[in-house]
Amino acid sequence: MDTIVSAGRVLIGPRGHHITDAAVLVQDGVIADVGPRAEVEARAPHGASRFDYPGGTLLPGLIDAHVHLVLDAGPDPVAALQGTGDAELSRGMADRARRLLDTGVTTVRDLGDRGGLAARLRDDIAGGRLPGPRILAAGTPVTAPGGHCWFLGGEADGPEAIRTVVRRNIENGADIIKVMATGGGITRGGPAIWAAQFTETELRIVVEEARGAGLPVAAHAHGTAGIAAAVAAGVDTLEHCTWMGRDGFEVREDLIDTIATKGIAVCPAASPDWRGFARRFGPQRAEEMFGTLRHMRERGVRLIAGTDAGISRAVFDDFVSSLEFFQHIGCTPAEIIDLATHETAQALGIARETGLVRPGHRADLLVVDGDPLDDLQALRAVRLVMADGHSRPSRLLLE
C-alpha cells in the first residue's frame, strides 16, 4: 500500500534539520520519498492513502535501547516473573510492547528475558501477527552462579559454561549478547551492585563467541572494576556505567577516555522515575552520579537512550520522562531527539535501516502535535506511529 504522511514540519536531521509543509511517501514499509508536500504529492502514485497533520511534526520513531519485557514494572517485578507461567507472561509482554509502540517507540533492545520469549514476540511482531516495535532480543543474560538475574536461566561458572550460554542464545536467534559484568539492584541475595562477576578473560570469551556469530555485546556494569574489565574485553555498549566501588564512586578518567576513543556507547538506562530515584538515593549522591554522565558526554563518550523498562517504577509508556534526564544533564531538545533516534541506531548497528527520515529506510515514523525542537513535551502528544510501514493512530485519540 502507498501512503503519504504530511506534517507542518518533517525532521530529516540531524541537529534539528527540518522541512516545513513537508511529506513522506511510504511504499511496502519503506520510505520512498521525502520533501516539500506539493512535490511529494505530485510524484506519488494515484490513490495513495493519506494522513495529514498540518499542525504537527513528523520525526523518526524513537528507540529504547534497554528494556526488559518479561518484567512488569510493578513493586516486585522479579517475584511477579517467578510466579507467572510462560503463556501468561507472553500475553503481558505483548501488552507492554504495544504500550511502547503507542508512545512512539518503534525499536527496542530487550536485554534479558526468560526462555527466549522476547525472540518469539519479536517474530510475531515482525510477521504482522501482533502490534509492537521492532525488537532486538538478547535472550538470557550470561551471569555468574547466583549472580545478577540468575533467575532468567543464564548462570555460567567457568569458560566452557560461559561458551555454552552464549552459544545457546545464538542458536535461539539472539540479536545481541548480554553479560552481567557486575551485580545489580533487583537480585536479592546476589553480589553487591559494585562487585565484578567475571574476569576480563571470561568477558573476552563472551565477546569472542558473540563476534564469531556476528553479534554485538552489551555489558551490565555498575562497578568500576566490572566497567574496566568489560572495556578491556571489547564490549560494544556499557549499560548503567555508574562507577560504583565498595566505598563510594570510583570514577577513572583514563577509562572515560578509553570508552570515548573505542567508541563504546553508554546507556545510562535512565528510568522514567529517575527523579524519584534521586530522592530515594539521596540528592547529593544522585547528582554526583548524574554529573559524571554529564562529564562523560563532555569528554566525548557517546550516550544512548534507554529506560530499563520493566524494573520497579520503570514503566513502558513514559519514554519522554527518561529523555528529560538528558535535558537535566545539559542536552538540548534537538540533541535529545538525535540521541533517541539515529545516534542510538548507530550504536545498535541499525543506522542503515532506521533512525532517520530518509528514502530507503524502514518506515519507522512518529507524528506529534507541536514542535519537539522547541519543547520536548510535544513528544507526549502522539498523533500517529508507523512501525515498518504499519500505521497506528494514537490510541489516546481513539479512546
Phi and psi in degrees as a GROMACS rama.xvg file:
@    title "Ramachandran Plot"
@    xaxis  label "Phi"
@    yaxis  label "Psi"
@TYPE xy
-91.7872  131.307  ASP-2
-134.327  134.204  THR-3
-108.567  128.18  ILE-4
-117.222  118.482  VAL-5
-114.885  153.565  SER-6
-153.854  162.703  ALA-7
-60.5075  -29.8963  GLY-8
-148.993  144.995  ARG-9
-122.712  121.02  VAL-10
-83.0204  112.289  LEU-11
-103.51  -8.33047  ILE-12
42.4681  178.308  GLY-13
-82.4788  -172.648  PRO-14
56.7002  36.2259  ARG-15
78.243  8.53167  GLY-16
-63.5159  129.755  HIS-17
-149.262  165.005  HIS-18
-119.53  134.667  ILE-19
-89.8535  155.278  THR-20
43.525  62.6112  ASP-21
-121.636  172.884  ALA-22
-149.451  161.242  ALA-23
-127.812  133.415  VAL-24
-102.11  126.931  LEU-25
-112.81  129.581  VAL-26
-132.876  124.284  GLN-27
53.1278  41.9986  ASP-28
78.7798  6.79331  GLY-29
-124.914  144.314  VAL-30
-70.722  118.71  ILE-31
-100.626  -25.6123  ALA-32
-157.912  143.855  ASP-33
-141.671  136.361  VAL-34
166.479  -169.791  GLY-35
-53.162  141.029  PRO-36
-54.1113  -48.8358  ARG-37
-60.8767  -36.814  ALA-38
-72.133  -41.4475  GLU-39
-65.6757  -41.9795  VAL-40
-61.9651  -38.8756  GLU-41
-67.0772  -31.1622  ALA-42
-88.9546  -14.9449  ARG-43
-73.5931  149.98  ALA-44
-62.2975  149.037  PRO-45
-63.6866  140.206  HIS-46
87.8137  6.63894  GLY-47
-62.3786  140.963  ALA-48
-71.3584  159.627  SER-49
-130.646  141.773  ARG-50
-130.185  121.083  PHE-51
-120.361  128.557  ASP-52
-135.817  74.7591  TYR-53
-61.9275  -25.0827  PRO-54
-99.2934  9.33094  GLY-55
-109.976  -179.782  GLY-56
-125.082  131.17  THR-57
-103.017  132.136  LEU-58
-144.932  170.461  LEU-59
-62.7638  149.849  PRO-60
-59.4136  148.893  GLY-61
-80.1764  156.401  LEU-62
-124.592  123.219  ILE-63
-106.151  110.012  ASP-64
-86.5016  4.23948  ALA-65
-153.944  97.2874  HIS-66
-134.079  163.812  VAL-67
-133.686  93.4214  HIS-68
-67.3478  -19.1686  LEU-69
-76.8652  -13.5368  VAL-70
-100.876  148.956  LEU-71
-103.398  4.51081  ASP-72
66.5012  12.1495  ALA-73
-82.5594  -172.382  GLY-74
-60.332  -32.7721  PRO-75
-140.247  77.8189  ASP-76
-64.7995  -28.6529  PRO-77
-69.0889  -46.0181  VAL-78
-61.3214  -40.1169  ALA-79
-62.0413  -42.4939  ALA-80
-61.4695  -47.8796  LEU-81
-66.3994  -23.3295  GLN-82
-96.8984  11.9449  GLY-83
-121.205  131.344  THR-84
-75.5053  165.734  GLY-85
-61.9027  -37.9435  ASP-86
-64.8736  -48.3197  ALA-87
-66.3617  -38.3172  GLU-88
-62.6006  -40.6514  LEU-89
-62.8125  -38.6645  SER-90
-64.7115  -41.8247  ARG-91
-63.6022  -39.6165  GLY-92
-64.2785  -39.8497  MET-93
-63.8069  -39.5391  ALA-94
-65.7034  -40.8364  ASP-95
-67.5535  -36.8957  ARG-96
-63.0076  -40.8087  ALA-97
-63.4442  -38.8628  ARG-98
-64.4062  -39.3321  ARG-99
-59.4211  -46.8841  LEU-100
-61.5109  -42.2756  LEU-101
-63.1736  -21.2395  ASP-102
-100.179  13.4693  THR-103
98.0216  3.94017  GLY-104
-87.9433  117.815  VAL-105
-108.846  -7.44128  THR-106
-142.903  135.824  THR-107
-132.781  152.974  VAL-108
-110.526  111.439  ARG-109
-88.0412  116.432  ASP-110
-105.681  38.078  LEU-111
152.14  115.295  GLY-112
-138.774  -176.399  ASP-113
-113.772  128.143  ARG-114
65.4936  24.4605  GLY-115
72.0575  19.4228  GLY-116
-67.1887  -33.8208  LEU-117
-66.5588  -37.6127  ALA-118
-65.752  -37.4434  ALA-119
-64.7931  -43.2073  ARG-120
-64.2654  -41.3172  LEU-121
-52.2988  -47.1578  ARG-122
-69.3804  -34.7531  ASP-123
-66.7116  -39.8646  ASP-124
-68.4163  -45.2655  ILE-125
-63.162  -30.509  ALA-126
-84.8926  1.68741  GLY-127
78.8059  11.0298  GLY-128
-82.9771  -21.9363  ARG-129
-140.228  149.054  LEU-130
-79.5049  147.999  PRO-131
163.314  171.068  GLY-132
-77.2924  163.454  PRO-133
-61.9835  136.108  ARG-134
-114.817  128.406  ILE-135
-101.571  112.796  LEU-136
-103.53  132.588  ALA-137
-91.2453  -18.8117  ALA-138
76.1585  -141.739  GLY-139
-88.9399  121.601  THR-140
-65.2433  143.164  PRO-141
-76.2861  126.045  VAL-142
-142.47  165.928  THR-143
-77.7028  161.544  ALA-144
-56.2607  124.124  PRO-145
70.5793  11.6484  GLY-146
-83.3483  -171.818  GLY-147
-59.4509  125.529  HIS-148
62.9382  33.659  CYS-149
-56.1543  -29.2612  TRP-150
-68.1486  -8.4714  PHE-151
-84.7235  -13.4277  LEU-152
102.961  14.7478  GLY-153
-108.911  27.3108  GLY-154
-65.0167  138.238  GLU-155
-147.34  126.84  ALA-156
-119.046  101.437  ASP-157
99.2887  164.583  GLY-158
-55.1605  -47.1691  PRO-159
-67.5759  -37.9251  GLU-160
-66.3329  -37.1631  ALA-161
-62.3544  -46.8077  ILE-162
-59.223  -39.5951  ARG-163
-62.2474  -44.8031  THR-164
-65.5812  -43.9589  VAL-165
-62.5048  -46.3785  VAL-166
-64.5502  -35.5438  ARG-167
-63.453  -41.9455  ARG-168
-63.0642  -41.7109  ASN-169
-61.6792  -45.8341  ILE-170
-63.0814  -30.1597  GLU-171
-85.7306  6.54163  ASN-172
89.8472  26.2308  GLY-173
-63.2053  145.248  ALA-174
-94.8536  -16.0996  ASP-175
-157.025  153.507  ILE-176
-107.432  132.463  ILE-177
-112.21  135.48  LYS-178
-130.79  138.721  VAL-179
-90.8153  92.9061  MET-180
-72.2666  -22.6813  ALA-181
-137.591  175.868  THR-182
-67.617  174.697  GLY-183
-146.729  165.639  GLY-184
-76.6611  -21.5772  GLY-185
-97.0749  1.49311  ILE-186
-101.094  99.2446  THR-187
-65.2725  133.066  ARG-188
78.2311  1.02382  GLY-189
-85.1109  -176.069  GLY-190
-58.7216  153.823  PRO-191
-57.67  150.482  ALA-192
-59.5504  -27.947  ILE-193
-88.809  -11.1549  TRP-194
-80.2789  134.397  ALA-195
-71.1408  138.205  ALA-196
-101.042  -21.9138  GLN-197
-135.684  154.262  PHE-198
-81.0814  167.274  THR-199
-58.5472  -41.0127  GLU-200
-60.5174  -43.2774  THR-201
-66.3751  -39.0604  GLU-202
-67.5379  -32.2021  LEU-203
-62.9853  -34.9806  ARG-204
-62.1718  -43.4812  ILE-205
-58.3686  -47.8043  VAL-206
-64.7353  -43.1953  VAL-207
-63.5799  -43.9039  GLU-208
-64.0269  -42.4846  GLU-209
-64.5372  -45.1783  ALA-210
-61.1491  -35.9665  ARG-211
-60.486  -26.4325  GLY-212
-100.533  5.9731  ALA-213
74.1835  25.1089  GLY-214
-110.314  145.849  LEU-215
-80.2325  169.471  PRO-216
-126.449  130.651  VAL-217
-109.211  130.895  ALA-218
-115.007  117.765  ALA-219
-69.3246  120.077  HIS-220
-150.719  103.246  ALA-221
-91.7609  -45.6454  HIS-222
-79.3132  148.443  GLY-223
-62.8422  -38.9987  THR-224
-62.8108  -41.2918  ALA-225
-68.3214  -37.9459  GLY-226
-59.8427  -46.758  ILE-227
-61.072  -43.8342  ALA-228
-65.5587  -40.0812  ALA-229
-67.2093  -41.5061  ALA-230
-63.7568  -44.4614  VAL-231
-64.0172  -33.0765  ALA-232
-75.0972  -18.4226  ALA-233
93.3768  33.3187  GLY-234
-67.394  164.117  VAL-235
-91.8009  -37.1903  ASP-236
-136.181  149.772  THR-237
-109.229  126.675  LEU-238
-98.8549  126.608  GLU-239
84.92  -68.9855  HIS-240
51.9493  58.5253  CYS-241
-97.1874  -0.200645  THR-242
60.1851  41.996  TRP-243
-86.4835  144.374  MET-244
-130.569  177.275  GLY-245
-56.6965  -38.5137  ARG-246
-111.494  17.0944  ASP-247
135.467  -163.933  GLY-248
-74.3837  140.685  PHE-249
-131.254  74.3992  GLU-250
-77.5861  132.057  VAL-251
-114.662  113.532  ARG-252
-64.2207  -35.2874  GLU-253
-63.4601  -37.378  ASP-254
-70.2932  -36.7607  LEU-255
-59.3021  -44.7514  ILE-256
-62.754  -39.9379  ASP-257
-66.4482  -41.8234  THR-258
-58.9529  -44.4451  ILE-259
-66.0508  -44.3865  ALA-260
-64.7049  -40.3709  THR-261
-76.9804  -11.6955  LYS-262
73.0688  25.223  GLY-263
-74.6635  123.605  ILE-264
-81.164  145.293  ALA-265
-114.98  123.573  VAL-266
-104.749  105.097  CYS-267
-63.6646  -17.5353  PRO-268
51.9342  52.1883  ALA-269
-72.1418  113.046  ALA-270
-61.0894  149.908  SER-271
-55.4319  -21.6446  PRO-272
-98.1215  30.7041  ASP-273
-62.4303  -29.3729  TRP-274
-68.5438  -41.3049  ARG-275
-63.9501  -38.0126  GLY-276
-58.5172  -42.7703  PHE-277
-61.9978  -39.0099  ALA-278
-66.5915  -41.2636  ARG-279
-72.7208  -37.0508  ARG-280
-76.6992  -25.6816  PHE-281
108.879  122.564  GLY-282
-53.8514  -40.4849  PRO-283
-66.9579  -47.0743  GLN-284
-67.8766  -38.2477  ARG-285
-63.3127  -43.5925  ALA-286
-67.2226  -30.4521  GLU-287
-63.2848  -43.2889  GLU-288
-65.8032  -46.6786  MET-289
-63.4097  -40.1505  PHE-290
-63.1435  -33.0638  GLY-291
-65.3889  -40.4142  THR-292
-65.1763  -37.8276  LEU-293
-61.3702  -43.8486  ARG-294
-63.9738  -41.8368  HIS-295
-61.5059  -43.1095  MET-296
-61.6333  -42.2827  ARG-297
-64.8832  -26.6148  GLU-298
-87.3619  3.27581  ARG-299
99.7296  7.4239  GLY-300
-74.1892  134.763  VAL-301
-83.3641  116.835  ARG-302
-95.4018  144.905  LEU-303
-128.784  163.757  ILE-304
-92.4254  134.288  ALA-305
-164.983  155.158  GLY-306
-115.558  -14.5077  THR-307
59.7073  28.6401  ASP-308
-53.4555  132.158  ALA-309
121.124  -35.1752  GLY-310
-72.9215  165.954  ILE-311
-54.0288  129.751  SER-312
73.3011  -4.50193  ARG-313
-92.7301  84.2554  ALA-314
-77.187  166.612  VAL-315
-95.4922  0.200538  PHE-316
-128.277  33.0512  ASP-317
-145.499  52.2787  ASP-318
-60.5709  -32.4375  PHE-319
-61.6966  -37.9481  VAL-320
-61.643  -36.579  SER-321
-65.9052  -38.9537  SER-322
-65.8842  -28.1767  LEU-323
-64.2141  -22.2429  GLU-324
-59.0323  -41.2495  PHE-325
-68.752  -29.9071  PHE-326
-65.3639  -38.5106  GLN-327
-61.2098  -34.778  HIS-328
-93.7728  11.801  ILE-329
108.692  7.03639  GLY-330
-83.0393  144.208  CYS-331
-81.1831  162.882  THR-332
-55.3096  -41.0603  PRO-333
-62.8923  -41.7207  ALA-334
-64.6929  -38.1424  GLU-335
-67.5225  -41.369  ILE-336
-62.5832  -42.9502  ILE-337
-58.9458  -45.0773  ASP-338
-62.3579  -38.1626  LEU-339
-87.2072  2.44916  ALA-340
-127.575  -96.8832  THR-341
-72.4478  -27.2845  HIS-342
-69.8959  -40.4265  GLU-343
-68.701  -37.1503  THR-344
-58.8155  -41.3378  ALA-345
-61.02  -44.9354  GLN-346
-65.4426  -29.8162  ALA-347
-90.5188  -1.07617  LEU-348
78.2233  22.4483  GLY-349
-123.21  19.5699  ILE-350
-68.5626  -19.6549  ALA-351
-78.134  -8.15556  ARG-352
-114.998  -29.8524  GLU-353
-153.772  170.45  THR-354
105.283  -13.0869  GLY-355
-136.894  153.451  LEU-356
-88.4621  91.625  VAL-357
-145.336  137.203  ARG-358
-54.4486  136.022  PRO-359
97.3831  -18.1233  GLY-360
-82.2358  157.081  HIS-361
-55.1488  145.453  ARG-362
-81.0982  73.6306  ALA-363
-104.64  98.5399  ASP-364
-131.673  153.628  LEU-365
-136.417  134.359  LEU-366
-119.441  130.028  VAL-367
-128.932  157.107  VAL-368
-73.3021  146.663  ASP-369
79.4393  -165.237  GLY-370
-124.232  104  ASP-371
-68.0076  -15.6274  PRO-372
-69.7611  -25.5221  LEU-373
-92.3347  -37.8774  ASP-374
-147.783  115.845  ASP-375
-58.2081  -23.6569  LEU-376
-64.1919  -17.6819  GLN-377
-60.4389  -25.6818  ALA-378
-64.8979  -15.8467  LEU-379
-79.1871  -19.8972  ARG-380
-92.4928  67.293  ALA-381
-73.4882  129.657  VAL-382
-108.162  -37.6916  ARG-383
-150.509  138.975  LEU-384
-125.135  133.543  VAL-385
-125.764  121.209  MET-386
-118.446  117.091  ALA-387
55.1056  35.3115  ASP-388
86.68  -6.43011  GLY-389
-90.585  115.205  HIS-390
-85.4003  145.312  SER-391
-142.194  98.4694  ARG-392
-57.035  151.445  PRO-393
-51.9725  126.378  SER-394
-60.6572  -33.0612  ARG-395
-64.7812  -32.2654  LEU-396
-76.1239  -23.0397  LEU-397
-85.95  -18.2345  LEU-398
